[in-house]
């Protein structure tokens, strides 16, 4: 009995100590704080272990040193653009004049330089995206910079890996950065063979124990490929056979990815170099012209916006909110997870209540059950506000896109959830182009033909068991 009492006392002490840490030292968001206190109350020992995995803040010493941006000349370029905007002398096309505030927000909040001479190809099918990527890799002459959250050593992963090895042996400089948790199933043999062929390989935020990483938060969720400083890829696709629709659990994989040429590739390159230098001891020179060969191409305006726990601001979320606030006619949203915090939920509801045509498309099947049921709990609120909800039926929907009024759009890696806004490192392209936005809308409308429209009446008919699952998932959604 004495031992049991001692153990119970120790658990109680740990819970109290952890509660004090959460409330007084870590200064978390109040909603997140209450969620963790509930977890500690109802799951005393398990809650403590969960907090060690999911809840701890990352020491500022382990985060990126953003002062490096000044050495890239980024700060000077940003200050120049801010001054031109303030003087009303920035050369912005007339039909994007209404988005001046959005330009300014990203410039001031994220040092996201506005470029206006870009060309964009859109891929929503994995086979087409990877065929294009492989063709561009085969044509690489100087360097290949590749970064993915998930990378599997399956058929597709090996095909791309073999090509990276081939290019490295030809003398092309190849750097491969993966997230240690997202790519935890990547075989050690695969990595060893890449290194032996001359590919420089690094893992983001690795664990001391191979294949076992308890650092669930602060993952690098970005997907970037830059080839010869001239071609850039970003969007939702990771590397694995499921992204080709070859995994039965998911079926067809519907995603959105961009192939970009033009000035914006320089900003994608900067993003990769900063991430690489954080993860590797083999530092890239902070500004080497050989990596910045992109030339003006096309007429698509764009800002490459990144966000993560290294900042006190939630840059991509702020961009989403600003876009929706500026809507006059309609807002189309595609996301695999719709778990907005209060600020974003309010702006979407306000738009719908104001008569804006708000359409939200989500998948019909989960890849993470708790996240799936939390999504459905928030969808109910949107239906009540007048939003239209589409449930995608043709496989799994993983696209992260927002289109507003046929004029502006965002495509990237950030989901609509707390994890993407506060806990993961993300990157999105904010696009100022009627042509690109209309192409994305055409894809959305095609997806509508393969989706079921969920009505408020149908939603209210869901079973008690589903309501219970939604309530539990929503309760813990701030910490998912």
C-alpha positions in Angstrom: 0.0 0.0 0.0 2.9 2.4 0.8 4.3 1.8 -2.7 1.0 2.4 -4.4 0.4 5.6 -2.3 3.9 6.7 -3.2 3.3 6.1 -7.0 -0.1 7.9 -6.8 1.5 10.8 -4.9 4.3 11.1 -7.6 1.7 11.1 -10.4 -0.2 13.8 -8.6 2.9 15.9 -8.1 3.9 15.5 -11.7 0.5 16.6 -12.9 0.5 19.6 -10.6 4.0 20.6 -11.7 3.1 20.2 -15.3 -0.2 22.2 -14.9 1.8 25.0 -13.3 4.3 24.8 -16.2 1.5 25.0 -18.8 -0.4 27.9 -17.2 2.4 30.1 -15.9 5.6 29.4 -17.8 4.7 28.3 -21.4 2.1 31.0 -22.0 0.1 28.8 -24.4 -3.1 29.8 -26.1 -5.9 29.8 -23.5 -7.9 27.2 -25.4 -4.9 24.9 -25.7 -4.1 25.4 -22.0 -7.6 24.3 -21.0 -7.5 21.3 -23.3 -4.2 20.1 -21.7 -5.5 20.7 -18.2 -8.5 18.5 -19.1 -6.2 15.8 -20.4 -4.1 15.9 -17.3 -7.2 15.8 -15.1 -8.9 12.8 -16.8 -5.8 10.9 -17.9 -3.3 11.6 -15.1 -0.3 9.4 -16.1 -1.2 9.1 -19.8 -1.8 12.8 -20.0 1.7 13.5 -18.7 3.2 11.2 -21.4 1.0 12.7 -24.1 2.2 16.2 -23.1 5.9 15.1 -23.4 5.1 14.0 -27.0 2.7 16.6 -28.2 2.6 19.6 -25.9 6.0 20.9 -25.1 7.2 24.1 -26.5 10.4 24.0 -28.4 13.3 26.0 -27.0 13.9 29.2 -28.9 17.5 28.1 -29.1 16.5 25.2 -31.3 14.5 27.4 -33.7 15.7 29.1 -36.8 17.8 32.3 -36.7 15.8 34.5 -39.0 18.5 37.2 -39.0 20.1 35.2 -41.9 17.4 36.7 -44.1 19.2 40.1 -44.0 22.3 38.5 -45.6 20.2 37.3 -48.5 19.3 40.9 -49.3 15.7 40.0 -48.4 15.4 42.8 -45.9 16.5 45.5 -48.3 14.1 44.2 -51.0 11.2 44.1 -48.5 11.9 47.6 -47.2 12.1 48.9 -50.8 8.7 47.3 -51.7 7.1 48.6 -48.5 8.3 52.1 -49.3 6.9 51.9 -52.8 3.5 50.7 -51.5 3.4 53.5 -48.9 4.2 56.0 -51.6 1.5 54.5 -53.9 4.1 54.0 -56.6 4.3 50.2 -56.6 3.6 49.0 -60.2 0.5 46.8 -59.4 -2.0 45.9 -62.2 -5.3 47.8 -61.8 -7.4 44.7 -61.3 -5.3 43.7 -58.3 -5.4 47.1 -56.6 -8.0 45.8 -54.1 -5.4 43.3 -52.9 -2.8 46.0 -51.9 -3.5 45.3 -48.2 -2.8 41.6 -48.7 0.5 42.3 -50.5 1.4 44.6 -47.6 0.4 42.1 -44.9 2.7 39.4 -46.3 5.6 41.8 -46.9 5.5 43.3 -43.4 4.5 40.1 -41.6 6.6 37.5 -43.4 9.2 39.3 -45.5 7.4 37.8 -48.5 8.6 39.7 -51.6 6.0 40.2 -54.2 7.0 39.0 -57.7 4.9 39.6 -60.7 6.6 37.8 -63.6 5.9 34.1 -63.1 4.4 31.2 -64.9 2.4 28.5 -63.1 1.4 25.0 -64.1 -1.2 23.2 -61.9 -1.2 19.5 -61.1 -4.0 17.8 -59.3 -3.1 14.2 -60.4 -0.1 12.5 -58.9 0.9 10.7 -62.0 1.0 13.9 -64.0 2.9 15.8 -61.3 5.6 13.2 -60.8 6.0 12.7 -64.5 6.7 16.4 -64.9 9.0 16.4 -61.8 11.0 13.4 -63.0 11.4 15.0 -66.5 12.7 18.2 -64.9 15.1 16.3 -62.6 16.5 14.4 -65.6 17.2 17.7 -67.3 19.0 19.2 -64.2 22.4 20.6 -65.0 23.7 22.2 -61.8 21.7 21.4 -58.7 18.6 19.7 -57.3 17.2 20.8 -54.0 14.5 18.5 -52.7 12.4 18.7 -49.5 9.5 16.6 -48.4 7.6 15.9 -45.2 6.8 12.3 -46.2 9.1 10.3 -48.4 8.6 6.5 -48.7 11.1 4.1 -50.1 8.4 2.3 -52.1 8.2 2.1 -55.9 7.8 5.8 -56.5 10.4 6.8 -53.8 12.9 4.4 -55.3 12.3 5.6 -58.8 13.0 9.2 -57.8 15.9 8.1 -55.5 17.6 6.2 -58.3 17.3 9.3 -60.5 18.8 11.5 -57.7 21.7 9.0 -57.4 22.2 9.1 -61.2 22.3 12.9 -61.3 24.7 13.1 -58.4 27.1 10.7 -60.2 26.8 12.9 -63.3 28.2 15.8 -61.2 24.9 17.6 -60.4 24.8 18.9 -56.8 21.9 17.1 -55.1 20.5 17.9 -51.6 17.7 15.9 -50.1 16.0 17.1 -46.9 13.2 15.1 -45.2 11.3 15.3 -42.0 12.5 12.6 -39.5 8.9 11.9 -38.3 7.0 12.2 -41.6 9.6 10.0 -43.3 10.1 7.6 -40.4 9.5 4.6 -42.6 12.2 5.6 -45.0 14.7 2.7 -45.0 18.2 3.2 -43.8 19.5 1.3 -46.7 17.8 3.8 -49.1 19.5 6.8 -47.3 22.9 5.0 -47.2 22.7 4.4 -51.0 21.9 8.0 -51.7 24.8 9.2 -49.6 27.2 6.6 -51.3 26.2 8.0 -54.7 27.1 11.6 -53.6 23.6 12.9 -52.6 23.8 15.2 -49.5 21.0 14.0 -47.2 19.7 15.6 -44.0 16.8 14.9 -41.6 14.9 17.7 -40.0 14.6 17.6 -36.2 15.9 14.0 -35.9 15.5 11.7 -32.9 18.5 10.2 -31.1 16.9 6.8 -31.5 16.5 5.8 -35.2 12.9 5.2 -36.3 11.5 6.3 -33.0 10.7 10.0 -32.8 8.6 11.2 -29.9 8.8 14.8 -31.1 5.4 15.0 -32.6 5.3 18.8 -32.8 7.4 21.2 -34.8 7.7 19.1 -37.9 8.7 20.4 -41.3 5.6 19.9 -43.4 6.9 21.8 -46.4 7.3 20.3 -49.8 9.8 22.1 -52.1 11.8 21.1 -55.1 14.1 23.7 -56.8 16.0 22.7 -60.0 18.9 24.7 -61.2 17.4 27.8 -59.5 15.0 28.1 -62.4 12.1 25.6 -61.7 10.2 25.3 -58.4 7.6 22.8 -57.2 5.4 23.2 -54.1 2.0 22.0 -52.9 0.3 19.1 -51.2 1.9 16.0 -52.8 4.5 14.0 -50.8 6.4 11.1 -52.3 4.9 7.7 -52.0 2.7 5.2 -54.0 -0.5 6.4 -52.3 0.0 9.8 -54.0 -0.3 7.9 -57.3 -3.6 6.4 -56.2 -2.0 3.0 -55.7 -3.0 2.4 -52.1 -6.4 0.8 -51.7 -7.2 2.5 -48.3 -7.3 6.0 -50.0 -8.1 5.2 -53.6 -7.6 8.0 -56.0 -5.5 10.8 -54.4 -6.8 14.3 -55.2 -4.2 17.0 -54.4 -3.0 20.3 -55.8 0.7 21.1 -56.7 2.3 23.9 -58.6 5.2 24.0 -61.0 6.6 27.5 -61.0 9.1 29.3 -63.2 10.0 33.0 -62.9 11.1 35.3 -60.1 9.2 33.5 -57.3 11.6 30.6 -57.6 14.3 32.8 -56.0 12.1 33.1 -52.9 11.5 29.3 -52.9 15.2 28.8 -53.0 15.8 31.1 -50.1 13.2 29.1 -48.1 15.0 25.8 -48.9 18.5 27.2 -48.1 17.3 28.4 -44.7 15.7 25.0 -43.9 18.8 23.2 -45.1 21.2 25.3 -43.1 19.1 24.7 -40.0 19.3 20.9 -40.4 22.8 20.5 -41.8 26.4 21.2 -40.7 27.3 21.4 -44.4 26.0 24.9 -44.8 25.1 26.5 -48.1 26.7 29.9 -48.7 24.1 32.4 -47.5 24.0 34.2 -50.9 25.5 32.4 -53.9 24.3 33.7 -57.3 24.6 30.2 -58.8 21.4 29.3 -56.8 19.4 32.3 -58.0 19.3 31.9 -61.8 15.5 32.4 -62.1 14.5 34.9 -64.8 11.2 36.8 -65.2 8.7 34.5 -67.0 5.0 35.1 -67.4 2.7 37.6 -65.7 1.5 35.7 -62.5 1.8 37.7 -59.3 3.0 35.7 -56.3 4.3 35.8 -52.8 5.9 32.7 -51.2 4.8 32.8 -47.6 6.2 30.5 -44.8 5.1 30.1 -41.3 6.0 28.0 -38.2 6.6 28.0 -34.5 9.7 30.1 -35.0 7.5 33.1 -35.3 5.1 34.9 -32.9 2.8 35.5 -36.0 0.7 32.9 -37.8 1.5 34.2 -41.2 -0.4 31.8 -43.5 -3.5 31.9 -41.3 -3.5 35.7 -41.3 -3.3 35.5 -45.1 -6.3 33.1 -45.2 -8.3 35.5 -43.0 -7.4 38.6 -45.0 -8.4 36.8 -48.3 -11.8 35.8 -46.9 -12.3 39.3 -45.4 -11.8 40.8 -48.8 -14.2 38.5 -50.6 -17.2 40.3 -52.3 -18.8 37.3 -54.2 -17.5 33.9 -53.2 -14.9 31.9 -51.3 -14.0 28.3 -52.3 -12.0 26.2 -49.9 -10.5 22.7 -50.2 -8.8 21.1 -47.3 -8.4 17.6 -45.8 -8.9 18.9 -42.3 -11.2 21.8 -41.4 -10.4 22.5 -37.7 -10.2 26.3 -37.6 -9.4 28.3 -34.5 -11.9 30.8 -33.3 -10.5 33.7 -35.4 -10.7 31.8 -38.7 -14.0 30.1 -37.9 -15.5 33.5 -37.2 -14.4 35.1 -40.4 -15.7 32.2 -42.5 -19.0 32.3 -40.7 -19.2 36.1 -41.0 -18.6 35.8 -44.8 -21.4 33.2 -45.1 -23.8 35.1 -43.0 -23.1 38.2 -45.1 -24.3 36.5 -48.2 -20.9 35.5 -49.6 -21.0 32.2 -51.4 -18.8 30.1 -49.2 -18.1 26.6 -50.4 -16.0 24.1 -48.4 -14.9 20.8 -49.7 -13.6 18.0 -47.4 -12.8 14.3 -48.0 -15.3 11.5 -47.4 -12.8 9.3 -45.5 -10.3 9.9 -42.8 -6.5 9.5 -42.8 -6.6 10.5 -39.1 -9.8 9.6 -37.3 -9.8 12.2 -34.5 -9.0 14.9 -37.1 -11.8 13.7 -39.3 -14.4 13.8 -36.6 -13.2 17.2 -35.4 -13.6 18.4 -39.0 -17.2 17.3 -39.0 -18.0 19.0 -35.8 -16.9 22.4 -37.2 -18.7 21.7 -40.5 -22.0 21.9 -38.6 -21.3 25.5 -37.5 -20.5 26.4 -41.1 -23.8 24.9 -42.4 -25.8 26.8 -39.8 -24.1 30.0 -41.1 -25.1 29.3 -44.6 -21.9 27.8 -46.1 -22.2 25.0 -48.7 -20.3 21.8 -47.7 -19.2 19.3 -50.3 -18.0 15.8 -49.4 -15.5 14.6 -52.0 -16.3 11.0 -53.1 -13.7 10.1 -55.7 -11.0 9.0 -53.4 -9.1 11.1 -50.8 -9.0 14.9 -51.0 -5.7 16.3 -49.8 -5.6 19.7 -51.6 -5.0 22.9 -49.6 -6.5 25.6 -51.7 -8.5 28.8 -51.2 -9.9 30.8 -54.1 -11.6 34.2 -53.8 -13.7 36.1 -56.3 -11.9 34.5 -59.2 -8.9 36.8 -58.7 -6.7 35.6 -55.9 -5.8 32.1 -54.6 -3.5 30.3 -52.2 -2.0 26.8 -52.8 0.5 25.2 -50.4 1.2 22.8 -47.6 -0.9 24.4 -44.8 -4.1 22.7 -43.7 -6.8 24.6 -41.9 -6.0 23.4 -38.4 -4.0 24.5 -35.3 -1.1 22.1 -36.2 -0.5 23.9 -39.5 -1.0 27.4 -38.1 1.1 27.1 -34.9 3.1 23.8 -34.7 4.4 22.9 -38.1 6.7 24.6 -40.6 4.6 25.3 -43.7 4.9 27.2 -47.0 2.2 28.5 -49.4 2.1 30.4 -52.6 -0.3 33.3 -52.6 -1.3 33.9 -56.2 -2.5 37.2 -57.7 -3.8 36.0 -61.1 -7.2 35.7 -62.6 -6.0 33.1 -65.1 -4.5 30.8 -62.4 -7.4 31.3 -60.0 -9.9 30.5 -62.7 -8.1 27.3 -63.5 -8.2 26.3 -59.8 -11.9 27.1 -59.7 -12.5 25.0 -62.8 -10.8 22.1 -60.9 -13.0 22.8 -57.9 -16.2 22.8 -60.0 -15.1 19.5 -61.6 -14.6 18.1 -58.1 -18.1 19.3 -57.1 -19.5 16.9 -59.7 -17.8 14.1 -57.8 -18.9 15.3 -54.4 -22.1 15.0 -52.3 -23.7 18.3 -51.1 -24.2 18.0 -47.3 -27.3 19.8 -46.1 -28.0 21.0 -42.6 -31.0 18.7 -42.5 -28.9 15.7 -43.3 -26.2 16.8 -40.8 -28.8 17.0 -38.1 -29.8 13.4 -38.8 -26.4 11.9 -37.8 -26.5 9.3 -35.1 -25.8 9.8 -31.4 -22.6 7.8 -31.7 -21.3 10.1 -34.4 -22.2 13.1 -32.3 -20.3 11.7 -29.4 -17.2 11.1 -31.5 -17.5 14.7 -32.9 -17.8 16.2 -29.4 -14.8 14.3 -28.0 -12.7 15.1 -31.1 -13.7 18.8 -30.9 -12.8 19.0 -27.2 -9.2 17.9 -27.9 -9.0 19.7 -31.4 -6.7 22.5 -30.0 -4.0 19.9 -29.3 -4.5 17.6 -32.3 
